[in-house]
Structures are given as C-alpha cells and as structure tokens.
C-alpha cells in the first residue's frame, strides 16, 4: 500500500466511517476502529455501509490475552448476524502498541497490527456473508484451488502438513482462508511476492492494488531437484520458462499404472536459444505428485524410501527415463500446453507455492496422483469449463486436454521426428530386446521356464498345475528368478558362444539385475515397520531425512515467512555445511545398510546373487 494511500486513509478514512455504529467504545477506541476500517477497499467499505453492519467492543474470552505465538485458543473477533464483535482486551493492548513495533515474533508481530487485521478480517466476513451463497468469495473456484481445497461441498483441505503459512488457521475452511489472506493482501507489502496468484485474484476481485510500487526483486525462484542421485539448483525465473508440457507416461502392466501417469515438464533456457534448440539443449525439469496419505503418524522409513506425505516431486528428464523408459518399458509423451502468458505465469507461481508450502518439503520419489495434476491445470486456466470437470486418471487428463484443444496429439504422429524434438521418449524395450533376441534365436532350447497355473473349469477346488513356457523377450527374462536366469546363463556359456552373443546376454542380464533390485527394494519398502527397529535406529532414520533434505535442496529455510521465500529467508549451505552433511549421510547410510541386511537378510542376498550372474558373464568376456 503506497504512503499516499495510507495518508489519505488517515485523513479521510476515519471520517468516512464516522457514521458506522460502534457500541461499547469510548472516543479513543472508536478512532482506532475507524482507522482500521479505513484500510478497506471501496467495494467492501460500501458493502459494509449499505448492509448497516454494526461493530461492538466486548470481552470475548475468560482467559487473559496471549500472543498468537503461544498457539493458545483466543478469540480476537467474530462476526454474527450483522454484528462484528471485537475483543476488548486486544483493543486496549493495541492502543499502547505501534503498527511497526515487534511485540512478538510471529504473524503480524504487533498488537496494534493484530487488532487492525482483526477488524479487516471480520469486515471481510461481513462483506462475504451478506452475498448470495454462490457469489461468495469463499465459494470461488480459483480461491479454493489456490488454497488447496477440494472443489466439492466438503471443503476438504489437502495441505495436511503445511510448513510455511502466515497463519495455519487459514486451512480451517475456505471461509477463513479467504479472510486470513485478505488481511495480508491489505497489510503486508510482500504479499504480492509471496503469494502472487492470490494477490492478483484479490486485485481483480476488489479492483484495488495495494503497494503498487512493491517490486519482487528478492523473490527466490531457485528450486532444487529432489532426485537424490544428483544435487542441482534450477532457476525458475519466468523469462526462462519457455514451455510447459503435459508429460504422460503410457500405460504400464502393473495395476497402479494401467491409467498412465501424470507429470509436467518445464522447458527452461535463456532467450538467446530458439524454442527448437531449447527443447533439446535447455534444462528439462519434471514435476509429479505423490498420493495423499491421511495418516498423521508419519513413518520416517516411508519418508526415506519415497512414501512420505509430501506429494510433490521435482526431478529431471533423465531420472524419469530411467524409471519409465527402462524400468517399466513405458513411453513418455511430452505435449506442449497451449498457455497464454498470464496462464503460464499462474502455473509457475502455483508450482512455486506448492514447492514451498504444500505438505512439507521431503520430496523424494514419484507416484501417481492425477487429482493434484489437474488442480494445477485448474489454477493455470481458471475457466469454468475446467472447474466443472472432475478428472480422476492421467489418461483422462490427456483426453480432456485434447478435447479442449489445449494439446496437439498429432505432434507424435511422426515418432522419429518427435524423438528428435524432445517430444517423445521411447521405451527401452526394443533396444534391450534386440540384444536378447540375438541370443534367444541361437539357443531357444535354453530359454524355457516353468510356472504354476490354475485350471479354468469353474471348479473352485481345481488344483494348480505346472506348465512349461518359452522365455521369448527381455521382459519375460527379467521376470525370472535369479537362479533360473543363472541356469540359462551357464548353459549359454557352456555352448561357447561368440563375443557378440555374450555381449547380448550381458545386456539382458544387466537389465534383469536392475529389475530384480527394484523389486526387492520395493518389497523392503512395503514390509518394513517401526516396531522392527530400536530407538537408536529410529533416530538414525530421522537424521537421514534431515540430511537428505539439506543435501537435496541445498538450502535451509528459516522458520519465519510464508509462501515464496524472500531475501535472506533462504540461506545457502552448499559449501562446507553441505559437504559435512554428505559425509555424515554416508556414515549413516552404512549403518542403515547393516540394519537392513539383518532385517532382510534373504532379500539382500538375492541382490548379491543377481550381481553374481552379471559377474559370470563379465568373467567369461575377460577370458
């Protein structure tokens, strides 16, 4: 809010609200209430007057006034049936305080500003609740989406574990969300930089622009990839975001992947590069979402192995290719979204708010959550047609975007061209299977295995029977157990194959080892539990989470602030502190390995046996 605006409100605002009914208050108290009301935009001020909203001062609490930092229950104000009630004890404390004085360390920090914000907060309730239900701001789809609320009538909030908030009371319901954020829209000069999408939403709604001179020069737009194999900081400056793609992982064989997987890809580079070159030579940052888990008893093991309740994942395209193209033999289709400059800006800003505010900051490995991906699209496009639609699957999002003309599916018609342009990342199946087929065609008699099948006669008492089948492709070979693969390897090597054949066998076994290791680690992840660990072990896991968070993000976020960090709130620790953290993590990881080797002795021996298979082929090549 400009100095001129504040001066005008002081000179004329109190007079403008002199006709508002204020009861149980002396002249000094009335002046402070009128001064607080003078901050209201004309649209709300006129509504307050036309609705004849009354204000009264009364004792709203039996207990003594506390600071908001104490987090003890205290009512500062309330609105009911056309009357705004203001707590007398807070008003008296505000009269001996100053707006810019720090009386406590959280939220508005001064009792005077707390009182002003309370008047503004309750006045906003009065303004909103006098309107028809469907026209209220609390029911506006954009505001609900920006607050991570479900769009249905349940008003459920998905931000179960918020770490950065001006006041966590905002997540109580949509009514309190809009009122709390309205306080900061009016009173905090940094609100437009911390929560830019909300600032613009209020600005458009109320036709007022607080603090127009405020520049977001210190806004932190640096993010860190959450792939623990690399430590990389990426600049998400709006001018570097050339495109945003809907990244779709095609259907997989597993039950959880039969509808595909939803992600987004940011194509980043400086302006000097053409868009064509940017797609190939620029940075490709991929974001995805974890499924929401309502269990508040956080399991630190789930955090370490990718099941923490954090929901958003930031990675690079190479990591996604390893996961989907190689491990799961799935294509990645990258469709540029048709976005206006404003829509692109909303998308990026909402992503940054998700990154810093949504359910904590332990972002590890990815899983599917189409709901979260679609909510991001709703914020970006902000049109009735996208709010009215519920899309529950990744393939459903793809069909919706195609139907609305927001992506062009024809860009993948020429697959070779799409690959060269960074629009398609193909499954590794054909390349890996080529080496396998070279071996299989020479020794088909060795590639046989047995499995149990049940007769389909309809008799529930039918017993399973053993059948022999041919292992005809790389996927079937990778599904074999370690010892069956060893049997095949030994038979092939005993037949004295050519070097090219052995190399093909090595490629096949290397991929099979990759698949085996993933399966075992997934098994460990799903079957580990806290009750199998001692207290010391649990502390180790907690510390590993802290260290990974530090190394992955390369920065410490202070406990103050909300939204997108500003200025010195982000302290870089990539230097000596990060090196020490990496050393400590390495030591703890060794201890971690010993603990899990004991708990899952058989499973870890299978990984060793699988590694032995590779060495068999390696040693043959050397000979």
N, C-alpha and C positions, 0 to 999 in steps of 0.2 A: 504494500500500500504506500503510495507516494506521500512525502511530507506535506504537500499541498492538500491532499485528500484528508490527512489526519487533522491539519489545521482547520479545514472547512468543517469537519465534523465537530471539532471542539467549539468553534464559533457559532455554528448554526444547528448542529445536531441536537443539542440539548433543548434548544427552543422548539425544534421540530417535534420532539417527543414530550413537550411540556403538557400536552393535553391527554396523554396516556394516563389511565387511572393507576396510581401506585398507592397502596394502602399499607398501614403499619410502618411507615418510614418517615424520619424527620427530613428536613430540607437537605442536609449534607448527604444522607443516604440516597435521597431521590436524585440528586445531581449525579452521583456515581452510576445509578441505574440508567438515567437518561444518557449519560456519556457512553455507557456500554451499548445501549440501543443505537446510538449514532453510528456505530460500525456497520449496521445492517444495510445491505444494498436496497435501492429504492423499491424493487419488486417485492421484497419481503417486508420492508417498512410499511409500504402502502397496504399490504395484506393485513398486517398486524392492526393497523388503524381501522381499516374497513370492517374487520371482524370483531372490533371492540375487545381485543384481548386485554385482560387486566393483569396487573402484577402486584404481588404482595410479599412482604417480608415476614417470615415466621421461623420458629425453631423447628427444624425438620429431624433432629437427632437427639437422642437421650445421652449419647456418649460425647465426649469432648472432641473438638476439631483436631483432626490429624493431618499429616501431609499425605498427598497422593502416593508418595514413595513407600509409605508404610503398608499399602495394599490392604488396609482395614476397611470394612464396609462403612461408607459415609455418604449421605445424600446431600449434594450441594444445591440441587434444584430439581423441580419436577413440573410437568405440565399436565393439567387435567381440566377438561370441560371449560375451556376458555380462560383458565386462570394459570399464570405462571407463578409458582412459589419459589422464593429464594431463601436459602438458609441464612438466618440472622448472624450466627457466629462467623460464617465465612465473610459476610458483608462487613462486619466490624473489623475483622482482621485485614480485609482488603483496603479499608480506609487508612490504615497506617503502613501500607506497603507501597511499592512503586512498580510500574509495569516492567522496567528493565532490571529490577533488583532480583538477585537469586536467593530466594527464601528456602528452597530445597532443590534437589538435583535432577528431578525427572519432570516429564510432561511440560507444562507451561512455566514452571520454575519459580513463579512469584504468586503470592496470594491475590494480588490485585488483578493480574492477568488471568488467574484461575476464575475469579469472580466474573470478569468481563466475558470469558469464554463460556461460563455457565449461562449467563444471560443470552448470549448468542446461540448457544446450543438449544436452550429451551424455547427461544423465539423461533428457531428453525422448526422444532416440533410443532409449535402452534401454527406456523405457516403451512406446513405439510399436511397436518391432520385436519385442517379445515377444508381441504380439497376433496374431490371425489376419490374414492379408493384407487381407481385405475389410473388417475392422473398424479398420484403422489410420487415424489422422488424415490421414496423407499421401495416402490414397486417398479421403478425404471430398470429395464433390462441391462443397460450399459452400466449403471451404478452397481447393480447386483453382480454383474460379471467382474467388474473391477475390484469388487470386494471378495471375490472367490466364493460367492453364494450360489447355491442351486437356483435355477430359474423357476422351479415349480413353487407351489404354495407352502412347502415345508420350511423354506427359508434356511435350509441347512448350510453351514459354512464348511468348506473343505479344507481351510487352513487350520488344521487341528493343532499344529505345534508352532505358532508364529514366534519368530525370534526377534524381529525388528518391527516395532509398532509404536506410534505416538501414544497410544492408549489401547491396551488389549480389550477394553470394553467395547471397542468398535466392532469386534467379531461376535458380540452377543446376538445381534439380529440386524436385519437391513435397516431398520429404523435408527438404531444407534450408530450404525456405520456411517450413514449419510450425515447425521448430526455431528459426530466427532470430527469427521473430515471437513465439514463446513467450518468448524471452529478454526482449524489450521489453515484452511483456504483464506480466511479473513485475517487471521492474526500472525501467521508465520510467513515471512518473506521468502523462505526457502521451499515452501510447499510446491511451487511450480517446478522446482528442480528435483525434488524428492519423489513426488508423485505426479508427473507431468500429465498423464492421461486424466486423472481425477481433476486436476486444476483446469484443464480445457473443458471438461464436462460441466463443471460448475460455472465456468466463464460463459459457456454457451447457454446454459440454463437460465442464468440470472442476469445476463447482459452487463457484467461488471468485470473489470480487470484489475485486481489488487496487485500492487507492486509491479507496474508495467516496466519499470526501469531495471528490475532484477535480471541479471544475466547468469546463466548457468555455466560459468567458466570453470568452476571447481567440481562439476559433476563427474563422478567416477564412472566411466563407461568401459573399464577394464574388467574382463572376466577371466576365469581360469578354467581350463578343460578339466573335467573330473575323471578322465581315464587315468588310472594310477600308473600306467606304463610310461606316461610322458608328463612333463611339467611344462606347461605352456600358457602364457598370458596372451589374451587376444583383445584387441581394441575394437569395441562395438560402436564406434563413432558413426552417426547416422550417414555421413557422406561416404563412408567405406562400405556400407551395406548396399551392394549393387542389386541384389535379388534375394528373394526368399522363396524357397522351393518346398512343396509338399513332398517329403521323402517317404515312399511307400515300399515296405518290404513285402514281396509277394507271398502268397500262401505257403505255409510250411506243412509238414506232415503231422507235427505234434498238435494235440487238441487245442492248446492255448494259442497256436499260431495259424489256425485254419482260416481266420479272417484277415490275415496280414498283420502289419504293424505300422503305426503312425509315428512319423517324426517330421521335423522341419530342418532344412539346410539353409544356412546363411552363406551367401557367396560374397566374400569380402576382398576388397583390393582398393588401391588408390585410384583416383580419377584418370590418371595417365593411361591406364590399361583399357583396351576395348572390352566390351562385355564378353565377347567370344574368348579373348585371352584370359579374362578374369575368371571365367568358369574353370579353366584348366590350370592357370598359374597362380590364381589367388588363393586365399585361405577358405576352407570349407568347414564351417562349424555346424555340428549337428546337435539338435536338442530333442530329447524324448522324455517320456514320463513313466514313472512307476505307479502301480495301482495303489490307491489309498488304503491304508490299514487303520481301522478304528481302535486298535488295541493300544492303550496308553502305557501299558507295561513294556517299555521299549527293551528289546533284546539286543544287546550290543553285538552279539555274534551276527545277527541279521544285518546290522549296520556295516560290519566289516565285509561280509560276503554279498552285499547287494540287496538286502531286504529291509533296510531302514526306511522309516516312514517319511522320506524326503521328497519323493515324487518327481523331481526334475533332474535330468541328466544332461551334461554338456560334454560332447566328445568331438572327435574329428572323423572324417570320412573313412580313413584307413582302418580305424577301430571298428566301424560299422561293417566294412567289407570283410574283416576277419570274422566277425560274428555271424553275419547273414550270408555273404557270398561263399565263405569257406566252410564254417562250422555247420550251417544249416542248409547249404545249397539253395539259397533263395536269391532272386534278383532284387536289386534296389532300383526303383524307378523314381527319377527326380523331376518333378513337374514345377516349372516356374509359376508362382501365383501371380495373377493379374491384380496388382495393387496400385492405387493412386498414391502419390507422395504422402498424403495425410494418413492413409491406411497403413502404409509401410511404417510410418513413424509411430503410430499406435501399437503396431505389432511389436516393434523393437522395444518400445518403452514398457509394454506389459511384460515382455520376456525379462527385462532387467528387474522389474518389480518382483516377478516370480523368483528370479535368481536370488535376490537379496531378502525377500520377505516370506517366501512360501515354505512353511513346514520345516524350518531349519536349513542347515547348509551341508549336510553329509550326502553329497550326490555321487553315487558310485555307478553301478551297472544298470543297464536298461531293462525294461519290461513293457508290456503293452497297457496303455490307458487312453483309448480314443476320446473319452469324455473330456479329459484335460486338453487334448489337442484341439478339439472342436471349440472349447471355451475360448482358446486363444484366437481362433478364427472369428468368433463372435465379436470379441473386443475390436479386432482389426477392421472388420467390415461394418459393424454397427448398423445393420439394416434389419428391418422387421422380418424379412424372409429367412434370415439366418437364426434369429432368436426363436422363431416359431417352430423350427425344426429340431428334433432330437435325433442325433446320430450316435449309435452305440458301438459301431465297429469301424476299424480302419478302412476296410473296403467300402463301407457305407459313406465315409467321408470322401473318398476318391470319387464315387459315383455322384455324390451331391455336388462337388466342385466342378465335375464335368458337365452336369446338367445345367448348372448356373453359369457356365461359360467362364469359370474362374481359373481353369487349367485347360490346356490343349493336349489331349491324349495322342493326337496324331504325330507329335514330335518323336514318338518311339516307333513309328511305322518302319523307318529305316534303322534297324538296330545298330548296324555298324556305324552309321553317322551319329546316332545318339550316344554311343560309347565314346566316340572321339570328341564329342562336345561336353562330356561330363554330365549327361542327362540319363545315362543308364550304366549301372554297374552289374555286370553279369555274374551269375552263379559260377563258382569254380568247378562245377560238376564235370562239364565237358572236357576241360583241360586235364583234370585229375583222372577222369575215367579213360582218357586216351592212353595214358601210360599203363593203367590197369589192363585195358583190353589187349594191349600188345603182349602182356604176359599171359592173360587168360586164353587167348586164341592158340598159344603154343602148348599150354598144359591144362586144357579144360578138365581132364580127369582128376586133377588135384583139387579143383575148386568145387568141392561138394561138402555139404554140411547137413546135419540132422536137426529137426525141431519137432516139438510136440504139437499136434493139432487135435481138435475135438471133432468127432463125427457129427454131422448135421442131420440126423434122422428125426430130431424132435424129441427124443427120449432124454429126459434130464439126467438119467443115470448112465448115459453113454460115457465111456472112459476115453481118455486121451490116447492117441497112438503116435508112434514116432514115424516121421516121413523124411526122406532124403530129398534135398533140393540143390540146384546149382547156384553158386555164388557168382552172378553174371555181371555185376557192376561194382563200382567203387563204394557206393552207399551200402550195399549188402555186405561187402567185405568189411567195411568199417564197423558194422554192427556185430560182427562175430566176436566171441570172447577171445581174450589174449592167447590162450593156449591152443585154440583151434587155428588161429592165424599162424602161430609158431609151427604147427604141424604142416600147414601149407607151405610156409617159407622153407622149411627143411627139405621137403620133397622137391621143390623147385630147384634149390641149390644143389641137391644131390644129383640132379639131372644135368649138371654142368652147363648152365645157360650162358648166352653171350653177355657181354658187358651192358649192351643196351637193354636186355631183358632184366638184368639185375637192377639197373637204374630205374626202370619202370616199377619193379617190385618195391624198391626203396621209397619211391614217391607214394605208392599206395599205402605202405606201412606207416610212413610218416603222418599221413592224414588220419589213418586209423588210430594211431597213438594220440593224436590231437583230440579225436572224438572220444576215445576211452578216458583220457584225462579229464575232459569236460564233464562226462557222465559221472565219474567218481566224485569230482569236486561238487557237482550239483547234489549228489547223494549225501555227501558230508554236510553240505549247507542245509539240506532239508531235515536231517536227522540229529543234528547237534542240539543240545539244550543246556541251559544254565545249570541245571541240577547235576550235570556230569562234571562240573568244574568246581575247583576250590575257590575260596575268596581271593587268593593271590592271582589265580588265573583270570578271574573276572576283572580285577584291576588292570591286568595286562591288556585285556581287550579294550577297556575304556581308554587306556592311554594310547593304544594303537589308533583308535578312532580319532583322537585329538591330533596325533601326529600326521595321520593321513590327511586330515582336514587342513592342517597347516601347510603341508607339502603340496597337496593338490591345488590349493587356492593361492599359495604363495603370498598370503597376506593375513593379517589379524584384523578382525573387525571389532571396533570398540563396542562397549555395551550401550552407548548412547546413540541417539539418532533413529531414523526410520526411513523406509523407502530406499531410493538410490543414494548411496553414501556421498557425502560432500567433503571436499578438502581433506583435512588431516584425520578424518574418521577411519581411513584405511591406511594402515601402517605396513609398509613393505617389510617382509622378513625373508627375502630371497637370498640374502647374503649369509653371514656366519650362523645366524639362528636357524636358517633352513638347512644348512649343512649338518649342524648338530642334530637337528630333528631327524634327518635322514639316517645318520649314524645310529641314533637311539632306536629308530624304527627297524633297522637291520638287525640289531641285537635282539629286540623283542620278537621279531619275526622268527628268529632261530629258536627262541623259547616256544613260540607258538607252534612251530613245526614239530618240536619234540612232544608237546601236549597232544597234538592231533595224531601223531604217529602212534602214540599209545592208545588213544581212544578208538582210532580206526586203523588198527594195525593191518588187517586183511586188505582193506581198500587201498591203502598206500603201497602195499606190496604188489598189488595188481599194476599200479602205475610203474613200479620198478620192473615188473615182468614185461610190460609193454615196451619200456625203454630197451630191455634186453633184446627184444625182437628186432628193433632198429639196428642194434649193435651187431647182431648176427649178420645182417646184410652188409653193414659197413665193413666188417672184418673180411667178408668174402671179397668185397671190392678191392680192398688193400692187397689181398693175396693174389 
